[in-house]
Amino acid sequence: MANYTRYILAILFIQFTTTSLQNPASINKINELRKQHGLALEAIFGLGIRLQVLLEDPSTISQSNFLVSPLSVTLLISQLMIGADANFKAELYSLLSLPNNNDHKHDIINYYGNYENTSFTVPYANFHTQLGNLLRKLETNNFLQSFTLNCSNGLFYNQDIKLLHTFAHNLRIYETEIKKLNFSTDPLASQRYINSWAAEHTNGIISNVFPSVLPRTTSAIFTNALYFKADWETPFSFELNMNGPFHISQQKTVEVEYMQRTFDSIPYADSQQMGCRIVQLPYKNNEVAMYFILPHVQGGKEYNIRKFAEKLKSKDLLLLIDQMKNAKVAFQLPKLKLANSLSILDPLQKYRVFEKIYGAQLKRNDQSKDPLEAVEKRIQLYNALSTTEKINIELGEAAENEVLKVSNIIQQVSLSVDEKGTEAAAITASIIDYIGGTKSFRLERPFAFIVRHELTTATLFWGTVSDPSQN
């Protein structure tokens, strides 16, 4: 428990720079929210920026953008935990980089209804309860109605499968919609239903999760749809927009439309140790913010944003955010419209091989390490693992009289950034350099970004931009 406590304190030590959150009552409220959801926040942060390493195949990357929702992936993995057998549950718990604790085997969750109260044994119940409550807080605890966040979970399974009552009941923690479909006899109707579900839950932004008809052998599909919309605290002016070059590499540029303005006071930091600069743009009322991270010029290495992201350590990023100070910043940002479709199935199959090889060793070593260091070690070993072996993703505690094989786990994410703000879903002039105390922050080459809920520090989106002209 000591390591876990140090880790949570590291997260909670981030100081808020917005004046609206500086009074003691607000700070106490923030600390209470984090105390209630510590395990959930740790899981989301543990995946965080490392999802790019886990989900992308380096051999297929060629100056491509990347976008993922750590919150969404954490929710998908957590639902798999509910139906997994004991060994797979433990593997997934380790993937979320949570503290090992033998007390999880007899956890109980009590459900209270109008007609009866029931209790179920749920391994890792404390974690599930915290994540489920965090999800509801993110959606409803929007004190000033300054942003929209809708997060929906779905399990679609074939009609010949009978789910265990305990499994289906415990998915209520995440308010998962459970729907029986006819994959084997009517795959076209099943495809249309899931695509329609995605469109409904992402305000129409994502409407084609499955562009082709699903295989008749499909057993079950987990989905998560996340829709986010927020306006900037200080919008950009359309009149100041301009076209200019974005440098993809030392030799290649593309023409993009830039937004620009000078902010009198926004959080900013420059770290020689981390080799980057960071600036924060708040959305209305400072409840959610977007952080832009720009590597320093390093003889051409600054264009490889994926390599920079691989080396960006979680604890260093926390420290950098903590060091941010308000500054006058002349800011230039390309308008963005990003989309990414990810199958989490293949990486999880590889991760099961990784656990088979390294699991026991890492479990012993993790006990004596700071959890953040344990995360970094796992990522290094995973990234170095070269194998064609795969272990199926099967849920031994989900269906009656059979093991439920998960056919796919899909996340489709879309995000746009314009003068007004950001809308996202899961599922040749330039600024003249200013003199005096004004910082110049021009995103004219590859950069990374994070969208974060400031009250809880939950990471909603993580991405890297190599070519903003790719929609």
C-alpha positions in Angstrom: 0.0 0.0 0.0 2.9 2.3 0.6 3.9 2.4 -3.1 0.3 3.1 -4.1 0.1 6.0 -1.6 3.3 7.6 -2.9 2.0 7.3 -6.4 -1.4 8.9 -5.7 0.4 11.7 -3.8 2.6 12.3 -6.8 -0.5 12.7 -8.9 -2.3 14.8 -6.3 0.6 17.1 -5.8 -0.1 18.9 -9.1 -0.9 22.5 -8.2 -3.8 24.3 -10.0 -2.8 27.5 -11.7 -6.3 28.8 -12.4 -7.5 31.4 -9.9 -11.0 29.9 -9.9 -9.7 26.8 -8.1 -7.4 28.4 -5.6 -9.7 28.9 -2.6 -9.5 26.3 0.2 -13.0 25.1 -0.3 -12.3 24.3 -4.0 -9.0 22.6 -3.1 -10.7 20.4 -0.5 -13.3 19.4 -3.0 -10.7 18.5 -5.5 -8.7 16.4 -3.0 -11.9 14.6 -1.9 -12.8 13.7 -5.5 -9.3 12.3 -6.0 -9.4 10.4 -2.8 -12.6 8.8 -3.9 -11.3 7.8 -7.3 -7.6 7.1 -6.6 -7.4 3.6 -8.2 -9.4 4.7 -11.3 -7.3 7.8 -11.9 -4.1 5.7 -11.4 -5.4 3.2 -14.0 -6.2 5.9 -16.6 -2.9 7.7 -15.9 -0.9 4.4 -15.9 -2.1 3.8 -19.5 -2.0 7.4 -20.5 0.7 8.4 -22.9 2.0 4.9 -23.0 -1.0 3.7 -25.1 0.7 4.9 -28.2 3.5 2.4 -27.6 1.1 -0.4 -26.8 -1.4 0.2 -29.7 0.7 1.3 -32.6 2.8 -1.0 -34.8 6.1 0.9 -35.6 6.5 -0.9 -38.9 3.3 0.7 -40.2 3.9 4.3 -39.1 4.9 6.9 -41.7 4.4 10.4 -40.4 0.9 9.6 -39.2 -1.2 11.3 -36.5 -2.3 9.4 -33.4 -5.3 9.8 -31.2 -6.6 7.7 -28.3 -8.8 8.1 -25.3 -7.1 6.6 -22.2 -10.4 6.8 -20.3 -12.2 4.9 -23.0 -9.5 2.1 -23.2 -9.5 1.8 -19.4 -13.2 1.3 -19.4 -13.0 -1.4 -22.1 -10.3 -3.3 -20.2 -12.2 -3.0 -16.9 -15.3 -4.6 -18.5 -13.1 -7.5 -19.7 -11.9 -8.0 -16.1 -15.4 -8.6 -15.0 -15.8 -11.6 -17.2 -12.2 -12.9 -17.2 -11.0 -15.9 -15.3 -8.7 -15.4 -12.3 -5.4 -15.4 -14.2 -6.6 -13.1 -16.9 -8.2 -10.8 -14.4 -4.8 -10.4 -12.7 -3.0 -9.8 -16.0 -5.5 -7.0 -16.9 -5.1 -5.5 -13.4 -1.3 -5.4 -14.0 -1.8 -3.8 -17.4 -3.6 -1.0 -15.6 -0.5 -0.8 -13.4 -2.4 -1.0 -10.2 -1.0 -2.1 -6.8 -0.9 -5.8 -6.1 -3.1 -6.7 -3.2 -4.3 -10.2 -2.1 -7.4 -8.7 -0.5 -9.2 -8.5 -3.8 -10.5 -12.1 -3.9 -13.4 -11.6 -1.5 -14.6 -8.1 -2.5 -18.3 -7.5 -2.3 -20.5 -5.1 -4.2 -24.0 -4.4 -2.9 -26.8 -3.4 -5.3 -29.8 -1.6 -3.9 -33.1 -1.7 -5.9 -36.7 -0.8 -5.5 -37.8 -4.5 -4.9 -34.7 -6.3 -3.6 -31.1 -5.8 -2.5 -28.4 -8.1 -3.8 -24.7 -8.7 -3.2 -22.1 -10.1 -5.6 -18.6 -11.1 -5.1 -16.5 -9.1 -7.6 -12.7 -9.4 -7.5 -11.1 -5.9 -7.5 -14.5 -4.4 -6.5 -12.9 -1.3 -5.0 -11.3 -0.5 -8.4 -14.5 -1.1 -10.3 -16.6 0.9 -7.9 -14.2 3.9 -8.1 -14.0 3.8 -11.9 -17.8 3.5 -12.3 -18.3 6.4 -9.9 -15.7 8.5 -11.6 -17.4 7.9 -14.9 -20.7 9.2 -13.5 -18.9 12.1 -11.9 -17.3 13.1 -15.2 -20.6 13.1 -16.9 -22.7 14.8 -14.2 -20.3 16.7 -12.0 -20.0 19.5 -14.6 -20.5 22.3 -12.0 -20.7 25.2 -14.4 -22.2 23.4 -17.4 -19.1 24.4 -19.4 -18.5 21.2 -21.4 -20.3 18.1 -22.6 -19.0 14.6 -21.9 -21.0 11.5 -22.7 -19.4 8.1 -22.3 -21.4 5.0 -23.2 -20.5 1.3 -23.1 -21.9 -1.6 -25.1 -21.6 -5.3 -25.3 -23.1 -7.0 -28.4 -23.1 -10.7 -28.4 -24.4 -13.5 -30.6 -27.9 -14.9 -30.0 -26.8 -18.5 -29.3 -24.8 -17.4 -26.3 -26.3 -17.3 -22.8 -24.5 -14.8 -20.5 -24.0 -15.6 -16.9 -26.3 -13.6 -14.7 -23.4 -12.4 -12.4 -21.4 -11.1 -15.4 -24.3 -9.3 -17.0 -25.4 -7.9 -13.6 -21.9 -6.6 -12.7 -21.6 -4.8 -16.0 -24.2 -2.4 -14.5 -21.2 -0.8 -12.7 -20.3 0.8 -16.0 -24.0 1.1 -17.2 -23.1 -1.1 -20.1 -25.8 -1.6 -22.7 -26.1 -5.4 -23.4 -27.6 -6.3 -26.7 -28.2 -9.8 -28.3 -27.6 -9.7 -32.1 -27.7 -12.3 -34.9 -24.1 -12.2 -36.1 -24.4 -15.8 -37.4 -27.7 -15.4 -39.3 -28.0 -11.7 -40.1 -24.5 -10.1 -39.9 -25.6 -7.1 -42.0 -28.3 -6.1 -39.6 -25.9 -6.5 -36.7 -23.4 -4.2 -38.4 -26.0 -1.6 -39.0 -27.2 -1.8 -35.4 -23.7 -1.2 -33.9 -23.0 1.6 -36.4 -26.3 3.3 -35.5 -25.5 2.9 -31.8 -22.1 4.6 -32.3 -23.7 7.5 -34.2 -26.3 8.0 -31.5 -23.8 8.1 -28.7 -21.3 10.4 -30.4 -23.7 13.0 -31.7 -23.3 11.6 -35.3 -19.5 12.2 -35.4 -18.7 8.5 -35.6 -21.2 6.5 -37.6 -19.1 3.8 -39.3 -17.3 1.8 -36.6 -17.6 -1.3 -38.9 -17.5 -0.3 -42.6 -17.8 -3.9 -43.8 -20.1 -6.7 -42.8 -19.1 -8.6 -39.6 -18.0 -12.2 -39.9 -20.7 -14.8 -39.1 -18.4 -16.3 -36.6 -18.5 -13.2 -34.4 -19.2 -14.1 -30.7 -19.1 -10.8 -28.9 -17.9 -7.2 -29.4 -17.2 -4.6 -26.7 -17.5 -1.0 -27.6 -17.1 2.4 -25.9 -18.4 5.7 -27.3 -17.0 8.9 -25.8 -18.3 12.3 -26.9 -16.6 15.5 -25.7 -17.4 19.1 -26.6 -16.0 22.3 -25.0 -15.4 25.9 -25.9 -12.2 27.8 -25.2 -12.1 30.1 -22.2 -10.7 32.7 -24.7 -11.7 31.9 -28.3 -9.5 32.6 -31.3 -10.6 35.2 -33.9 -11.5 34.0 -37.4 -10.1 37.3 -38.8 -6.6 36.5 -37.6 -6.5 33.0 -39.2 -3.8 32.6 -41.9 -2.3 29.9 -44.1 1.2 28.8 -43.7 3.7 25.9 -43.8 3.7 23.0 -41.3 7.1 21.3 -41.3 6.5 17.5 -41.3 10.3 17.0 -41.6 13.4 18.9 -42.5 12.6 18.3 -46.2 8.8 18.3 -46.3 6.1 20.9 -45.5 2.3 21.0 -46.0 0.1 24.1 -46.2 -2.3 24.4 -43.2 -4.7 27.0 -41.7 -3.4 28.5 -38.5 -5.3 30.1 -35.6 -3.3 32.7 -33.6 -3.6 35.1 -30.7 -1.6 36.5 -27.8 -2.7 35.4 -24.4 -1.9 37.7 -21.5 -1.7 35.0 -18.9 -1.7 31.2 -19.5 0.2 28.3 -17.9 3.6 27.7 -19.6 6.8 25.9 -18.9 10.1 25.1 -20.6 12.2 22.1 -19.5 15.7 21.5 -20.7 15.8 18.2 -18.9 12.7 16.9 -20.8 13.7 18.6 -24.0 10.3 20.3 -24.6 8.0 23.2 -23.9 4.4 23.0 -22.7 1.4 25.4 -22.7 -2.1 25.0 -21.4 -5.2 26.3 -23.0 -8.2 26.2 -20.7 -11.8 25.6 -21.8 -14.6 27.6 -20.3 -14.4 27.9 -16.5 -11.2 26.0 -16.4 -12.8 22.6 -15.7 -11.1 21.0 -18.7 -7.9 22.0 -20.4 -5.8 21.1 -23.4 -2.0 20.8 -23.0 0.3 21.2 -26.0 3.8 19.7 -25.8 6.5 20.8 -28.3 9.9 19.2 -28.4 13.0 21.3 -28.5 15.0 21.6 -31.8 17.5 18.6 -31.8 19.1 18.5 -35.2 16.1 16.9 -36.9 15.1 14.6 -34.1 12.3 16.9 -33.1 10.3 15.8 -36.1 10.0 12.2 -34.8 7.1 12.9 -32.4 6.5 9.2 -31.8 10.0 8.6 -30.6 9.7 11.6 -28.3 6.4 10.2 -26.9 8.0 6.9 -26.2 10.7 8.6 -24.1 8.2 10.9 -22.3 8.1 9.5 -18.8 4.8 9.8 -16.8 6.4 11.2 -13.7 8.4 13.8 -15.7 5.2 15.0 -17.3 3.6 15.4 -13.9 6.5 17.4 -12.7 6.5 19.6 -15.8 2.8 20.4 -15.4 3.5 21.2 -11.7 6.2 23.6 -12.8 4.0 25.6 -15.1 3.7 29.3 -14.4 1.4 31.9 -16.0 3.1 33.8 -18.8 2.2 36.0 -21.7 2.3 33.8 -24.8 2.0 34.5 -28.5 0.3 31.2 -29.6 -0.1 29.7 -33.1 -2.0 26.4 -33.6 -3.1 24.6 -36.8 -6.8 23.8 -37.0 -7.1 20.1 -36.4 -9.5 17.4 -37.4 -8.2 14.0 -36.3 -9.6 10.6 -36.4 -8.3 7.2 -35.4 -9.7 3.7 -35.4 -8.0 1.2 -33.2 -8.4 -2.5 -32.5 -7.3 -3.2 -29.0 -7.6 -7.0 -29.6 -4.2 -7.7 -31.2 -2.2 -5.7 -28.5 -4.0 -7.5 -25.8 -3.2 -10.9 -27.4 0.4 -9.9 -27.5 0.2 -8.6 -23.9 -1.0 -12.1 -22.8 2.2 -13.6 -24.3 4.2 -10.9 -22.5 2.6 -11.8 -19.2 3.3 -15.5 -19.7 7.0 -14.7 -20.2 7.6 -11.9 -17.7 4.5 -11.8 -15.4 5.9 -13.7 -12.4 9.2 -11.9 -12.5 7.6 -8.5 -12.8 5.1 -9.2 -10.0 8.0 -9.9 -7.6 10.0 -6.8 -8.7 7.0 -4.4 -8.8 6.5 -4.9 -5.0 9.7 -3.0 -4.3 9.4 -0.3 -6.9 7.7 3.0 -7.2 4.6 2.2 -9.4 5.6 4.8 -12.0 9.0 3.1 -12.4 7.2 -0.3 -12.7 5.1 1.1 -15.5 8.2 2.3 -17.4 9.9 -1.1 -17.0 6.9 -3.0 -18.3 6.7 -0.7 -21.3 10.4 -1.2 -22.1 10.1 -5.0 -22.0 6.8 -5.0 -23.9 8.3 -2.8 -26.7 11.3 -5.1 -27.0 9.2 -8.3 -27.2 9.4 -9.8 -30.7 7.0 -12.7 -31.2 4.3 -13.9 -33.6 2.6 -15.9 -30.8 -0.9 -14.8 -29.7 -3.1 -15.8 -26.9 -6.8 -15.5 -27.5 -8.9 -13.0 -25.5 -11.4 -15.3 -23.8 -13.7 -14.6 -20.9 -14.2 -17.8 -18.8 -16.7 -16.2 -16.4 -19.0 -14.5 -18.8 -21.2 -17.2 -20.5 -22.9 -20.4 -19.4 -21.3 -23.7 -20.5 -18.6 -22.1 -22.7 -15.7 -19.7 -22.8 -16.7 -16.4 -24.5 -14.2 -15.5 -27.1 -14.0 -11.8 -27.8 -13.9 -11.2 -31.5 -12.9 -7.6 -31.4 -12.4 -4.6 -29.2 -12.8 -1.4 -31.1 -12.1 2.2 -30.2 -12.8 4.9 -32.9 -11.9 8.4 -31.9 -12.5 11.7 -33.6 -11.3 15.2 -32.4 -11.5 18.6 -34.0 -9.9 21.8 -32.7 -11.1 25.2 -34.1 -11.5 28.8 -33.2 -14.4 28.2 -30.9 -13.1 25.1 -29.1 -12.9 21.3 -29.3 -15.4 18.7 -30.4 -14.3 15.1 -30.0 -15.6 11.6 -29.9 -14.2 8.1 -28.9 -15.6 5.8 -30.6 2.9 32.1 -45.9 3.1 34.3 -43.1 3.6 33.4 -39.5 3.5 35.1 -36.2 6.3 37.6 -35.8 8.5 36.8 -32.8 7.6 39.1 -30.0 10.0 41.0 -27.8 10.0 41.6 -24.0 8.4 39.0 -21.7 6.1 37.4 -24.3 6.8 33.7 -25.1 6.4 32.6 -28.7 4.8 29.2 -29.0 4.3 28.2 -32.6 3.1 24.7 -33.4 4.6 24.6 -36.9 6.1 21.1 -36.5 5.1 17.8 -34.9 3.7 18.1 -31.4 1.8 16.1 -28.7 -1.3 17.1 -26.7 -3.4 16.0 -23.8 -7.1 16.9 -22.9 -7.5 16.6 -19.2 -10.3 17.0 -16.7 -8.7 19.4 -14.2 -10.8 18.6 -11.1 -9.9 14.9 -11.2 -6.8 14.9 -13.5 -8.5 12.2 -15.6 -6.9 12.1 -19.1 -9.7 12.2 -21.7 -7.6 12.2 -24.8 -3.9 11.8 -25.8 -2.5 12.4 -29.3 0.4 13.3 -31.4 0.2 15.4 -34.6 2.7 14.7 -37.4 0.7 16.2 -40.3 -2.3 18.3 -39.5 -3.3 18.3 -43.2 -4.4 14.6 -42.7 -8.1 14.6 -41.8 
